[in-house]
Amino acid sequence: MGLPKRLLAVVVLAGACTGGAPDRDSLEPITESVDGTVAATTTVDGTGPPTASTTTIPVAERLPALPTDIVGAVRADDGTARPITGTDGEVWFIRGACGADAVAPATTAALIGPRHVVLDPGAGGADRGNELGGLVEAELNLDIAERTAALLRAQGVTVALTRTRDTDLSAGARGALGPALGARALVSINVGAPVGATVAEPRPAVFHQIGDEQSRRLAGLVHEELVAAFARFDGPWAGLAEPGVKPLLNQRGDDFFVVLDAGAGTPAVRVEVVAVGENEATLLSTEEGRDAEAEALADALVRFLVTDEQGDGFITPTETMRTAATSNTPGGCGG
């Protein structure tokens, strides 16, 4: 869903603590078209990719209500968002980026209040992710998250990013941001490594939380939108292992991906948008390719927030369990 034409933007301050300078999460644009409406993208029968708008009710007026009784998180100096775990009146106790918990001054910390959506740019810092032909996953994921956030904010959807810089951050801290902000959805954005032969059509792998029907629904919408977005580009496409919408457990019966397990309470998905082959690396190095991915993610999230649509791509995977580390620590940095 592209940015609406002829927008008038009004910026309001939200979530900044008295005496502190607001961070990028504290400035939320509220936008409307000249006639006061934003066309919503929905389907007539709830199937297939989105079609022309069937309503002129602004998306902002159809969004679910956000909680009003939480503070949520702090934007740390390194650009990471840290869930607040408590306070003694002098400092906020916040979740550490990669280990022990930390503190932030209660009077000057840049606070993040409730959000509809959390976007998690995968990798970052020491974890560069997949790389090919000058394309670096850690940098790509952050750029896509920023583009997606801009599209969502233009429709009145409030958004927080788990990181706004190329910084280390544990998977546990990423996932915990969703419940901390009372978010209605969390999407962890990643790309995968090629497995096997090339394929004729691009298909993402979208992992959802076990036993969470809303997480599964979100995953189906993300899958549907990404397939439609990339289908208009020429292949061949590098293959992912068992693409489609699916859960993945560890040997303890929990979600294998810590970002999903730590996000319990918020419908969350982890998406490997494509496998990074030569064609994909070339495409995602262009504005057109990056905009296509961001628009697909934004469309999926808007549909999730304001409709009951299910999406597609659900499979019964061969791999249902993958062995995870037996440590109780909540994931490693950059995961």
C-alpha positions as CSV (number, residue, x, y, z in Angstrom):
1,M,0.0,0.0,0.0
2,G,1.8,3.2,-1.2
3,L,1.6,6.5,0.6
4,P,-1.8,8.3,0.0
5,K,-1.6,11.2,-2.4
6,R,-1.7,14.8,-1.3
7,L,-1.2,14.1,2.4
8,L,-1.3,16.8,5.1
9,A,0.9,15.7,8.0
10,V,0.4,16.7,11.6
11,V,3.1,15.7,14.0
12,V,2.2,15.2,17.7
13,L,4.4,14.4,20.6
14,A,3.6,11.1,22.3
15,G,5.4,9.2,25.0
16,A,8.1,11.6,26.0
17,C,8.9,11.9,29.7
18,T,8.9,15.4,31.3
19,G,12.3,17.0,30.9
20,G,13.5,14.6,28.2
21,A,14.1,15.1,24.5
22,P,11.7,13.0,22.4
23,D,13.2,10.2,20.2
24,R,11.9,9.2,16.8
25,D,9.3,6.9,18.4
26,S,7.9,9.8,20.3
27,L,7.0,11.7,17.1
28,E,4.0,10.0,15.4
29,P,2.7,11.6,12.2
30,I,-1.1,11.7,11.9
31,T,-2.0,12.0,8.2
32,E,-5.1,12.5,6.3
33,S,-6.0,13.2,2.7
34,V,-7.5,16.5,1.5
35,D,-11.0,15.1,2.0
36,G,-10.2,13.6,5.4
37,T,-10.3,10.0,4.3
38,V,-7.6,7.3,3.7
39,A,-8.8,4.6,1.3
40,A,-8.5,1.2,3.0
41,T,-7.3,-1.8,1.0
42,T,-9.6,-4.8,1.5
43,T,-11.0,-7.6,-0.4
44,V,-14.6,-8.1,-1.2
45,D,-14.8,-11.8,-0.3
46,G,-11.8,-12.1,2.0
47,T,-9.8,-14.2,-0.4
48,G,-6.9,-13.5,-2.7
49,P,-4.6,-10.5,-2.6
50,P,-6.1,-7.1,-1.8
51,T,-8.1,-5.3,-4.4
52,A,-9.4,-1.7,-4.7
53,S,-10.8,-0.1,-1.6
54,T,-14.3,-1.1,-0.6
55,T,-14.7,1.6,2.1
56,T,-13.8,5.2,2.6
57,I,-13.6,5.0,6.4
58,P,-10.0,6.0,7.3
59,V,-7.8,3.2,8.5
60,A,-6.9,5.3,11.5
61,E,-10.6,5.2,12.6
62,R,-10.8,1.4,12.3
63,L,-7.6,0.5,14.3
64,P,-7.9,-1.4,17.5
65,A,-7.6,0.6,20.7
66,L,-4.3,0.7,22.5
67,P,-3.8,0.2,26.2
68,T,-3.6,3.4,28.3
69,D,-2.0,2.0,31.5
70,I,1.5,1.1,30.4
71,V,4.7,3.1,29.8
72,G,6.4,0.4,27.8
73,A,10.0,0.9,26.9
74,V,13.0,3.2,26.7
75,R,14.9,4.2,23.6
76,A,18.5,3.7,24.6
77,D,21.5,5.7,23.4
78,D,22.5,2.9,21.0
79,G,19.2,3.1,19.2
80,T,17.7,-0.1,20.7
81,A,14.3,-0.2,22.3
82,R,14.5,-1.7,25.8
83,P,11.4,-3.0,27.6
84,I,11.0,-1.5,31.1
85,T,11.0,-4.0,33.9
86,G,10.5,-1.7,36.8
87,T,11.4,1.6,38.5
88,D,12.5,2.9,41.9
89,G,11.4,6.5,41.1
90,E,15.0,7.5,40.3
91,V,15.7,5.2,37.4
92,W,13.9,2.9,35.0
93,F,15.1,-0.7,35.1
94,I,15.3,-1.8,31.5
95,R,16.1,-5.1,29.7
96,G,19.7,-5.3,28.7
97,A,20.6,-5.5,25.0
98,C,22.8,-8.5,25.3
99,G,23.1,-9.6,28.9
100,A,22.5,-8.0,32.3
101,D,19.7,-5.6,32.8
102,A,20.5,-1.9,32.7
103,V,19.1,1.4,34.0
104,A,17.9,4.7,32.5
105,P,17.3,8.0,34.3
106,A,13.6,8.4,35.1
107,T,13.6,12.1,34.4
108,T,15.4,12.2,31.1
109,A,14.8,8.9,29.5
110,A,13.1,8.9,26.0
111,L,10.1,6.8,26.7
112,I,8.1,4.8,24.2
113,G,4.4,4.4,24.9
114,P,1.9,1.9,23.5
115,R,2.1,1.0,19.8
116,H,0.0,-0.9,17.3
117,V,3.0,-2.5,15.6
118,V,6.5,-3.5,16.5
119,L,8.9,-4.0,13.6
120,D,12.1,-5.9,14.2
121,P,14.9,-5.5,11.7
122,G,16.7,-8.9,12.1
123,A,20.5,-9.1,12.6
124,G,22.5,-6.0,13.4
125,G,25.7,-5.1,15.1
126,A,28.2,-8.0,15.0
127,D,25.6,-10.2,13.3
128,R,25.7,-9.1,9.7
129,G,23.3,-11.8,8.6
130,N,23.4,-13.1,5.0
131,E,25.6,-11.2,2.5
132,L,25.9,-11.3,-1.3
133,G,27.2,-8.9,-3.8
134,G,27.4,-5.9,-1.5
135,L,24.0,-6.6,0.0
136,V,24.2,-6.9,3.8
137,E,21.2,-8.3,5.6
138,A,21.6,-6.3,8.8
139,E,21.5,-3.0,6.8
140,L,18.8,-4.2,4.4
141,N,16.4,-5.3,7.2
142,L,16.7,-1.9,8.9
143,D,16.0,0.0,5.7
144,I,13.0,-2.1,5.0
145,A,11.7,-1.6,8.6
146,E,12.0,2.1,8.3
147,R,10.2,2.2,4.9
148,T,7.4,0.0,6.3
149,A,7.1,2.2,9.4
150,A,6.7,5.3,7.2
151,L,3.9,3.7,5.2
152,L,2.1,2.6,8.3
153,R,2.4,5.9,10.1
154,A,1.0,7.6,7.1
155,Q,-2.2,5.7,7.8
156,G,-2.3,6.4,11.5
157,V,-0.7,3.2,12.7
158,T,1.7,3.7,15.6
159,V,5.0,1.9,15.2
160,A,8.1,1.2,17.1
161,L,11.3,-0.4,15.8
162,T,13.4,-2.7,18.0
163,R,16.5,-1.0,16.7
164,T,17.0,2.2,14.8
165,R,20.8,1.7,14.2
166,D,23.1,-1.1,13.3
167,T,23.3,-2.4,16.8
168,D,23.5,-5.7,18.7
169,L,20.3,-6.8,20.4
170,S,19.2,-10.1,21.7
171,A,16.3,-12.0,20.2
172,G,14.7,-12.1,23.7
173,A,14.8,-8.3,24.1
174,R,13.4,-7.9,20.6
175,G,10.4,-10.2,21.2
176,A,9.7,-8.8,24.7
177,L,9.1,-5.3,23.2
178,G,5.7,-6.4,21.7
179,P,4.1,-7.2,25.1
180,A,5.8,-4.3,26.8
181,L,4.2,-1.8,24.4
182,G,0.8,-3.6,24.3
183,A,1.4,-4.1,20.5
184,R,-1.2,-5.8,18.4
185,A,1.4,-7.3,16.0
186,L,5.2,-7.9,15.8
187,V,7.0,-8.7,12.6
188,S,10.6,-9.8,12.6
189,I,12.1,-9.0,9.2
190,N,14.8,-11.3,7.8
191,V,16.2,-12.9,4.6
192,G,17.3,-16.5,4.3
193,A,20.1,-18.4,2.7
194,P,19.5,-20.4,-0.6
195,V,18.8,-24.1,-0.3
196,G,19.0,-26.3,-3.3
197,A,17.9,-25.5,-6.9
198,T,16.3,-22.3,-8.1
199,V,12.5,-22.0,-8.3
200,A,10.1,-20.4,-10.7
201,E,8.1,-18.4,-8.1
202,P,9.2,-16.5,-5.0
203,R,7.8,-17.7,-1.7
204,P,8.8,-16.6,1.7
205,A,9.0,-18.7,4.9
206,V,6.9,-17.2,7.6
207,F,7.0,-18.7,11.1
208,H,4.2,-18.1,13.5
209,Q,3.8,-18.7,17.3
210,I,2.6,-22.1,18.3
211,G,-1.0,-22.2,19.5
212,D,-1.7,-18.6,18.6
213,E,-4.4,-18.3,15.9
214,Q,-3.8,-14.5,15.5
215,S,-0.1,-15.1,14.9
216,R,-1.0,-17.7,12.3
217,R,-3.4,-15.3,10.6
218,L,-0.8,-12.5,10.6
219,A,1.7,-15.0,9.0
220,G,-0.8,-15.9,6.3
221,L,-1.4,-12.3,5.4
222,V,2.4,-11.5,5.3
223,H,2.9,-14.5,3.0
224,E,0.1,-13.5,0.7
225,E,1.2,-10.0,0.3
226,L,4.9,-10.8,-0.2
227,V,4.1,-13.4,-2.9
228,A,2.0,-10.9,-4.8
229,A,4.6,-8.2,-4.4
230,F,7.5,-10.2,-5.8
231,A,5.6,-12.1,-8.5
232,R,5.7,-9.0,-10.7
233,F,9.5,-9.3,-10.9
234,D,11.4,-11.7,-13.1
235,G,13.2,-14.8,-11.7
236,P,14.8,-17.2,-11.3
237,W,14.5,-17.3,-7.5
238,A,16.7,-18.9,-4.9
239,G,14.8,-21.5,-3.0
240,L,14.2,-21.5,0.8
241,A,13.8,-24.7,2.7
242,E,10.1,-25.5,2.9
243,P,8.7,-22.0,2.2
244,G,5.2,-21.2,3.4
245,V,3.5,-20.5,6.7
246,K,4.4,-22.8,9.6
247,P,5.4,-23.1,13.2
248,L,8.7,-24.5,14.4
249,L,9.3,-25.9,17.9
250,N,12.4,-26.7,19.9
251,Q,13.0,-29.8,21.9
252,R,11.3,-28.3,24.9
253,G,8.1,-27.7,22.9
254,D,8.5,-23.9,22.8
255,D,8.8,-21.7,19.7
256,F,12.3,-22.3,18.3
257,F,12.8,-18.7,17.4
258,V,13.3,-16.8,20.7
259,V,11.8,-13.6,19.2
260,L,8.5,-15.4,18.9
261,D,8.7,-17.1,22.3
262,A,9.6,-13.9,24.1
263,G,6.8,-12.1,22.3
264,A,4.1,-14.3,23.8
265,G,1.0,-12.1,24.4
266,T,1.5,-10.2,21.1
267,P,0.8,-12.0,17.8
268,A,4.3,-12.2,16.3
269,V,5.8,-13.7,13.1
270,R,9.4,-14.2,11.9
271,V,9.6,-13.8,8.1
272,E,12.4,-14.9,5.8
273,V,11.2,-12.7,2.9
274,V,13.4,-14.3,0.2
275,A,16.5,-16.5,0.0
276,V,19.4,-14.2,-1.0
277,G,20.5,-15.3,-4.4
278,E,22.1,-13.2,-7.2
279,N,18.7,-12.1,-8.5
280,E,17.3,-11.2,-5.1
281,A,20.5,-9.3,-4.1
282,T,20.2,-7.3,-7.3
283,L,16.5,-6.6,-6.8
284,L,16.8,-5.6,-3.1
285,S,19.6,-3.2,-3.9
286,T,17.1,-1.1,-5.9
287,E,14.5,1.4,-4.6
288,E,11.8,-0.5,-6.5
289,G,12.6,-3.8,-4.9
290,R,12.8,-2.4,-1.4
291,D,9.6,-0.4,-1.8
292,A,7.8,-3.6,-3.0
293,E,8.8,-5.4,0.2
294,A,7.9,-2.6,2.5
295,E,4.6,-2.0,0.8
296,A,3.7,-5.7,1.1
297,L,4.6,-5.8,4.8
298,A,2.6,-2.6,5.5
299,D,-0.4,-3.9,3.5
300,A,-0.4,-7.2,5.5
301,L,-0.2,-5.4,8.8
302,V,-3.1,-3.0,7.9
303,R,-5.2,-6.0,6.8
304,F,-4.4,-7.8,10.0
305,L,-5.3,-4.8,12.2
306,V,-8.6,-3.8,10.5
307,T,-10.0,-7.0,8.9
308,D,-10.5,-10.7,9.8
309,E,-8.9,-12.0,6.6
310,Q,-6.7,-15.1,6.8
311,G,-4.2,-14.9,4.0
312,D,-2.6,-18.1,2.5
313,G,0.5,-20.3,2.3
314,F,-0.3,-22.6,5.2
315,I,1.7,-25.8,5.0
316,T,2.3,-28.9,7.0
317,P,6.1,-28.8,7.2
318,T,8.5,-31.8,7.3
319,E,10.6,-30.0,9.9
320,T,8.5,-29.4,12.9
321,M,11.3,-29.4,15.6
322,R,14.8,-28.0,15.6
323,T,17.2,-28.4,18.5
324,A,17.9,-25.2,20.4
325,A,20.5,-24.3,23.0
326,T,19.7,-25.6,26.4
327,S,20.7,-22.4,28.1
328,N,17.9,-20.4,29.9
329,T,19.3,-17.1,28.5
330,P,16.8,-15.4,26.2
331,G,18.5,-15.7,22.9
332,G,21.8,-14.3,21.6
333,C,22.5,-10.8,20.4
334,G,21.7,-10.1,16.8
335,G,19.3,-13.1,16.5
